[in-house]
Amino acid sequence: MYAKMVRMTPFIACPTIACVGGTHGHVKANAMPHTGDSGTDCALVYVKSSSPVHDWPGHPETYERLGSIERALEASGLATHGQVRELTGVEPATLEDVCAIHDPRYLAALEEKTKSAIDVSGLMVDESTYITRSSYVDAMQGAGAVKAAVDAMMESHGKDEDPQKTIEPSFPAGFALSRPPGHHCTHNRPMGFCILNNAAIAAKYIQSAYNLKKIAILDFDVHHGNGTQDLFYSDPSVLFMSIHQEGSFPGTGKVQEVGLGDGVGTTLNIPLPGDSGHIAALQAFEDIIIPKLKAFEPEFIIVSAGYDAHVLDPLGGLQYSGTTYFHLTQNIMDAAKDLCAGRCLFVLEGGYHLEALGESVTSSFSAILGNDPIDSVHRDWLRDEPRDGISKILSEVKSIHEL
């Protein structure tokens, strides 16, 4: 699969102490809306960061992933929906933004290794993660896209709001269609196709720039978001919840992983058995995820939106469909409207069957906009879900977290 890729030595941070390269300072993004007119009727702002040079033929994390999403959105008409705004002209994240999560020495090493990829087709930094000559710039641009979406959401009411108004406005949802993905990336290590942890960067940015202290991160990728979990494992201000396939990469995300120190209880994992699908996901949301969100009372919800739990995805073993993602998104948005005035940002993670990815993201857009699901999965493609195993896992999670 990775022919002609150069195997590099294990990723070691270079000795540079300060962040190098990129933009310094903590500034808000200066993106401009591209689609539709400005106004309070906006229900969704989205931004694309496709990183076309960060690509390797045959690798599942490919530039074509964004192309499949763009084609599906255009075919559905949702890309030009009257309540949708696309952001363009997005600036890269600043070093201050990214260093709030990642070790400055890691960023320096990443930039240096990227330069060394100029004369070769690509470098493997672990068993599955590659970098190309553009990867440092692309990763910073992807993080900037997430930041721009946050700014557009938060500032959608800023100039026109009556300061005497006592009812908090309803904010538009955000969706960052950015790659490379991020939820496996740790404080100082790329992993599992991921180079910078965009969801974590967004959480820290929201806390510092907008003084919203309680952030919930919900990860529905088929693989456990180990990097995000590690970054906030002892932080009581961030609730991290992951619903993923039991035993899948990277092997973390056990029910017993609940946090450390002051963060005990703010990590929640639901490892579903293989072949779990629509029924399991909706039951987990109803019985566990939504009640936990309500108990935590977040001021902002971030979704690590991985679409590789789809039944057609080559890297997963669950049985979600476009309808599943529609209902998950609908449940998340209902909770966001009830708990935090609709402040909810979706950040693209996995999803490696191109047609299924496009359809699934479009179903999420459709749910946010109040339209119907988009789903081409035939029921006869699906196997029976392991109901006994699902019930056992959900009961164990409920018991541990006293739900």
Phi, psi and omega per residue, in radians:
M1 nan -0.604 -3.029
Y2 -1.952 0.692 3.127
A3 -0.995 2.470 3.109
K4 1.279 0.020 3.029
M5 -1.389 2.500 -3.117
V6 -1.587 2.220 3.061
R7 -1.392 2.173 -3.139
M8 -1.825 2.906 3.090
T9 -1.164 2.815 3.123
P10 -0.892 2.548 -3.033
F11 -1.190 2.017 -3.130
I12 -2.140 2.228 -3.140
A13 -1.140 2.379 3.101
C14 -1.269 2.844 -3.009
P15 -1.287 -0.063 3.128
T16 -1.063 2.297 -3.062
I17 -1.556 -0.767 -3.095
A18 -1.485 2.722 3.007
C19 -1.087 2.442 3.117
V20 -2.195 2.572 3.107
G21 1.377 2.863 3.064
G22 1.414 -2.907 -3.059
T23 -1.770 2.341 3.118
H24 -1.630 2.699 3.046
G25 1.754 2.810 -3.086
H26 -1.910 1.683 -3.070
V27 -2.208 2.676 3.107
K28 -1.416 2.625 -3.078
A29 -1.154 2.714 -3.093
N30 -2.103 0.722 -3.119
A31 -1.293 2.732 3.124
M32 -2.052 2.468 3.056
P33 -1.174 2.445 -3.057
H34 -1.914 -0.667 -3.025
T35 -1.898 2.329 3.059
G36 1.398 3.093 3.127
D37 -1.619 2.703 3.058
S38 -1.288 2.711 3.139
G39 2.671 3.042 -3.045
T40 -1.444 0.007 3.121
D41 -1.453 0.023 -3.118
C42 -1.205 2.239 3.101
A43 -1.835 -0.361 -3.057
L44 -2.650 2.233 2.956
V45 -1.938 2.370 3.124
Y46 -2.383 2.781 -3.079
V47 -2.504 2.516 3.132
K48 -1.999 2.412 2.994
S49 -2.435 1.603 -2.894
S50 -1.504 -0.343 3.076
S51 0.870 1.104 -3.034
P52 -1.133 -0.463 -3.128
V53 -1.482 -0.386 3.001
H54 -1.391 1.485 -3.003
D55 -2.789 2.588 3.048
W56 -2.545 2.090 -3.097
P57 -0.959 2.304 3.127
G58 1.618 -0.302 3.091
H59 -1.429 2.437 -3.092
P60 -1.161 -0.491 3.122
E61 -1.555 1.485 -2.966
T62 -2.065 2.743 3.048
Y63 -0.952 -0.530 -3.117
E64 -1.106 -0.310 3.099
R65 -1.044 -0.785 3.127
L66 -1.188 -0.624 3.092
G67 -1.072 -0.702 3.140
S68 -1.136 -0.657 3.111
I69 -1.179 -0.780 3.133
E70 -1.037 -0.765 -3.131
R71 -1.131 -0.711 -3.135
A72 -1.165 -0.716 3.122
L73 -1.148 -0.707 3.128
E74 -1.158 -0.728 -3.138
A75 -1.128 -0.577 -3.120
S76 -1.393 -0.311 -3.068
G77 1.486 -0.038 -3.070
L78 -1.302 -0.419 3.135
A79 -1.103 -0.474 -3.136
T80 -2.020 0.356 3.081
H81 -1.030 2.505 -3.060
G82 -1.101 -0.352 -3.138
Q83 -1.801 0.240 -3.120
V84 -1.957 2.384 3.067
R85 -2.153 2.226 3.016
E86 -1.690 2.322 3.102
L87 -1.607 2.370 3.075
T88 -2.259 2.986 3.122
G89 1.158 0.618 -3.051
V90 -1.357 2.413 3.099
E91 -1.511 2.664 3.017
P92 -1.120 2.772 3.011
A93 -1.115 2.657 3.048
T94 -1.454 2.845 3.080
L95 -1.106 -0.593 3.099
E96 -1.098 -0.726 3.099
D97 -1.018 -0.849 -3.011
V98 -1.340 -0.636 3.137
C99 -1.248 -0.185 2.995
A100 -1.150 -0.335 -3.137
I101 -2.040 -0.780 -2.980
H102 -1.833 2.602 3.105
D103 -1.090 2.225 3.102
P104 -0.947 -0.594 3.136
R105 -1.182 -0.565 3.070
Y106 -1.138 -0.775 3.135
L107 -1.106 -0.709 3.108
A108 -1.102 -0.737 3.120
A109 -1.153 -0.694 3.117
L110 -1.078 -0.774 3.115
E111 -1.096 -0.717 -3.137
E112 -1.156 -0.771 3.132
K113 -1.141 -0.617 3.087
T114 -1.070 -0.716 3.098
K115 -1.084 -0.604 -3.123
S116 -1.281 -0.190 3.125
A117 -1.539 -0.021 -3.044
I118 -1.088 -0.665 -3.024
D119 -1.704 0.106 3.106
V120 -2.264 2.937 -3.090
S121 -1.209 -0.554 -3.125
G122 3.058 2.877 3.114
L123 -2.171 2.365 3.024
M124 -1.589 2.155 3.131
V125 -1.689 -0.264 2.932
D126 -2.719 -2.864 -3.049
E127 -1.109 -0.373 -3.040
S128 -2.361 -0.121 -3.014
T129 -1.878 2.208 -3.135
Y130 -1.976 2.797 2.932
I131 -2.299 2.652 3.050
T132 -2.145 -3.078 -3.088
R133 -1.109 -0.315 -3.093
S134 -1.832 0.023 -2.918
S135 -1.105 -0.668 3.120
Y136 -1.112 -0.869 -3.141
V137 -1.090 -0.744 -3.115
D138 -1.138 -0.708 3.132
A139 -1.138 -0.714 3.087
M140 -1.144 -0.625 3.103
Q141 -1.186 -0.707 3.096
G142 -1.080 -0.734 3.075
A143 -1.134 -0.627 3.078
G144 -1.136 -0.601 3.111
A145 -1.124 -0.718 3.110
V146 -1.099 -0.780 3.120
K147 -1.073 -0.734 3.140
A148 -1.103 -0.676 3.102
A149 -1.099 -0.744 3.093
V150 -1.034 -0.859 -3.124
D151 -1.045 -0.752 -3.126
A152 -1.126 -0.689 3.087
M153 -1.111 -0.887 -3.006
M154 -1.226 -0.512 -3.080
E155 -1.688 0.116 -3.092
S156 -1.150 -0.423 3.134
H157 -1.977 -0.086 -2.920
G158 -1.011 -0.812 -3.010
K159 -1.382 -0.435 -3.012
D160 -1.798 -0.118 -3.043
E161 -1.277 2.408 3.023
D162 -1.279 2.101 -3.096
P163 -1.109 -0.328 3.118
Q164 -1.540 -0.057 -3.083
K165 -1.216 2.272 -3.071
T166 -1.684 -0.346 3.134
I167 -1.574 2.167 -3.105
E168 -1.178 2.382 -3.130
P169 -1.200 2.775 3.040
S170 -1.555 2.197 -3.068
F171 -1.601 2.613 3.030
P172 -1.207 2.666 2.994
A173 -1.287 2.835 3.080
G174 -2.203 2.652 3.081
F175 -2.491 2.053 3.101
A176 -1.768 1.877 3.089
L177 -1.574 1.343 -3.033
S178 -2.130 2.624 3.027
R179 -2.538 2.712 0.085
P180 -1.196 2.805 3.125
P181 -1.222 -3.122 -2.976
G182 -2.475 -0.284 -2.845
H183 -1.265 -0.208 3.034
H184 -1.546 -0.286 -3.058
C185 -1.239 2.280 -3.126
T186 -1.681 -2.960 -3.133
H187 -1.010 -0.608 -3.032
N188 -2.502 0.470 -3.081
R189 -2.646 2.236 2.971
P190 -1.310 2.690 -3.060
M191 -2.944 2.514 2.982
G192 0.946 0.830 -3.126
F193 1.362 -0.101 -2.952
C194 -1.765 2.435 -3.074
I195 -2.062 -0.768 2.995
L196 -2.235 2.506 -3.087
N197 -1.547 1.607 -3.009
N198 -1.137 -0.683 3.135
A199 -1.119 -0.726 3.134
A200 -1.182 -0.721 3.094
I201 -1.041 -0.735 3.111
A202 -1.075 -0.751 -3.118
A203 -1.054 -0.830 3.132
K204 -1.137 -0.668 3.138
Y205 -1.133 -0.755 3.120
I206 -1.055 -0.759 -3.132
Q207 -1.114 -0.739 -3.052
S208 -1.436 -0.688 -3.045
A209 -1.471 -0.492 -3.028
Y210 -2.138 0.059 3.065
N211 0.997 0.561 2.991
L212 -1.714 1.974 -2.901
K213 -1.605 -0.533 -3.064
K214 -1.778 1.919 -3.070
I215 -2.032 2.337 3.019
A216 -1.880 2.305 3.044
I217 -2.023 2.095 3.131
L218 -1.974 2.166 -3.065
D219 -2.012 1.996 3.094
F220 -1.956 0.360 2.978
D221 -1.087 2.645 3.134
V222 -1.152 -0.409 3.120
H223 -1.773 2.517 -3.118
H224 -1.155 2.386 3.117
G225 -1.445 1.231 -3.050
N226 -1.070 -0.650 -3.127
G227 -1.120 -0.813 3.123
T228 -1.102 -0.752 3.108
Q229 -1.013 -0.841 -3.116
D230 -1.042 -0.712 -3.057
L231 -1.152 -0.496 -3.075
F232 -2.096 0.331 -2.980
Y233 -1.112 -0.508 3.133
S234 -1.987 0.309 -3.072
D235 -1.833 1.890 -3.102
P236 -1.279 -0.157 -3.126
S237 -1.470 -0.167 -3.129
V238 -2.161 2.091 3.021
L239 -1.580 2.085 3.072
F240 -1.935 2.164 3.087
M241 -2.215 2.347 3.131
S242 -2.279 2.266 2.982
I243 -2.009 2.037 -2.946
H244 -2.601 3.115 3.133
Q245 -1.492 2.244 3.113
E246 -1.050 2.314 3.073
G247 1.391 0.036 -3.135
S248 -1.448 3.000 3.100
F249 -0.945 2.407 0.021
P250 -1.724 0.316 3.114
G251 1.627 0.014 3.099
T252 -1.680 -3.049 3.090
G253 1.550 0.607 3.092
K254 -1.290 2.736 3.127
V255 -1.007 -0.624 -3.059
Q256 -1.308 -0.160 3.118
E257 -1.432 1.784 -2.980
V258 -2.143 0.031 -3.098
G259 2.022 3.060 -3.062
L260 -2.434 2.466 3.090
G261 1.035 -2.245 3.134
D262 -1.125 -0.303 -3.107
G263 -1.561 0.053 3.126
V264 -1.043 2.235 -3.135
G265 1.688 -0.179 3.128
T266 -1.825 0.257 2.900
T267 -2.132 2.239 -3.122
L268 -2.377 2.199 -3.118
N269 -2.114 2.378 3.073
I270 -2.146 1.586 3.123
P271 -1.492 1.765 -3.090
L272 -1.374 2.478 3.068
P273 -1.162 2.676 3.093
G274 -0.917 2.576 -3.089
D275 1.340 0.023 2.989
S276 -1.126 2.632 -3.083
G277 -2.598 -2.384 -3.010
H278 -0.999 -0.811 -3.086
I279 -1.104 -0.800 -3.119
A280 -1.103 -0.797 -3.089
A281 -1.075 -0.820 -3.114
L282 -1.173 -0.629 3.097
Q283 -1.154 -0.717 3.114
A284 -1.080 -0.705 3.107
F285 -1.147 -0.799 -3.084
E286 -1.165 -0.734 -3.010
D287 -1.538 -0.462 -2.961
I288 -2.222 -1.017 -2.957
I289 -1.154 -0.851 -3.138
I290 -1.159 -0.802 3.065
P291 -1.030 -0.660 3.116
K292 -1.169 -0.717 3.074
L293 -1.034 -0.788 -3.110
K294 -1.117 -0.657 3.132
A295 -1.199 -0.611 -3.108
F296 -1.356 -0.561 -3.123
E297 0.994 1.117 -3.124
P298 -1.217 2.709 3.030
E299 -1.673 -0.185 3.123
F300 -2.787 2.435 3.107
I301 -2.018 2.260 3.025
I302 -1.969 2.341 3.119
V303 -1.970 2.055 2.932
S304 -1.381 1.685 -2.937
A305 -1.630 1.548 3.026
G306 -1.709 2.388 -3.050
Y307 -1.971 0.418 -3.123
D308 -1.596 0.144 2.946
A309 -1.500 0.020 3.086
H310 -1.087 2.520 -3.068
V311 -1.038 -0.471 -3.118
L312 -1.561 -0.126 -3.031
D313 -1.200 2.336 -3.088
P314 -1.310 -0.246 -3.075
L315 -1.873 0.144 -3.130
G316 -2.300 2.991 -3.139
G317 -2.335 0.459 3.036
L318 -1.805 3.132 -2.990
Q319 -2.300 0.854 3.043
Y320 -1.336 2.927 3.083
S321 -2.489 3.120 3.072
G322 -1.006 -0.629 3.107
T323 -1.145 -0.679 3.089
T324 -1.042 -0.877 -3.120
Y325 -1.117 -0.584 3.065
F326 -1.030 -0.869 -3.072
H327 -1.257 -0.605 3.066
L328 -1.093 -0.803 3.124
T329 -1.087 -0.740 3.128
Q330 -1.063 -0.762 3.124
N331 -1.120 -0.722 3.131
I332 -1.126 -0.772 -3.119
M333 -1.162 -0.659 3.077
D334 -1.067 -0.745 3.124
A335 -1.153 -0.711 3.133
A336 -1.095 -0.708 3.132
K337 -1.158 -0.645 3.137
D338 -1.277 -0.633 -2.943
L339 -1.779 -0.581 -3.006
C340 -2.533 0.687 3.015
A341 1.016 0.487 3.081
G342 1.466 0.114 -3.108
R343 -1.278 1.769 -3.078
C344 -2.580 2.147 -3.128
L345 -2.037 2.196 3.043
F346 -1.683 2.305 3.138
V347 -2.127 2.121 -3.077
L348 -1.110 2.322 3.008
E349 -2.057 -1.922 -3.055
G350 -1.548 -3.022 -3.082
G351 2.268 1.856 -2.894
Y352 -2.208 -0.004 2.900
H353 -1.653 1.987 -2.891
L354 -1.049 -0.831 -3.119
E355 -1.172 -0.724 3.127
A356 -1.129 -0.657 3.119
L357 -1.102 -0.857 3.137
G358 -1.034 -0.780 -3.134
E359 -1.133 -0.703 -3.076
S360 -1.218 -0.762 3.083
V361 -1.096 -0.715 3.112
T362 -1.091 -0.627 3.068
S363 -1.129 -0.648 3.069
S364 -1.136 -0.781 3.058
F365 -0.981 -0.770 -3.094
S366 -1.092 -0.703 3.118
A367 -1.129 -0.736 3.131
I368 -1.074 -0.628 -3.069
L369 -1.585 -0.018 3.110
G370 1.384 0.381 3.096
N371 -1.637 -2.924 -3.091
D372 -1.645 2.789 3.085
P373 -1.105 2.700 3.038
I374 -2.078 2.037 -2.949
D375 -2.706 2.150 3.091
S376 -1.926 0.153 -3.137
V377 -1.289 2.251 3.064
H378 -1.512 2.423 -3.094
R379 -1.049 -0.532 -3.104
D380 -1.319 -0.052 3.015
W381 -1.366 -0.340 -2.936
L382 -1.633 2.490 3.043
R383 -1.596 2.856 3.079
D384 -1.110 2.389 3.095
E385 -1.314 2.547 -3.113
P386 -1.371 1.399 -2.961
R387 -1.065 -0.675 -3.141
D388 -1.122 -0.773 3.125
G389 -1.144 -0.673 3.108
I390 -1.105 -0.821 -3.126
S391 -1.060 -0.684 -3.140
K392 -1.116 -0.806 -3.127
I393 -1.120 -0.819 -3.103
L394 -1.116 -0.670 3.105
S395 -1.123 -0.687 3.139
E396 -1.156 -0.747 3.120
V397 -1.101 -0.789 -3.137
K398 -1.061 -0.690 3.140
S399 -1.169 -0.808 -3.112
I400 -1.100 -0.689 -3.069
H401 -1.719 0.134 3.051
E402 0.949 0.875 3.131
L403 -1.813 nan nan
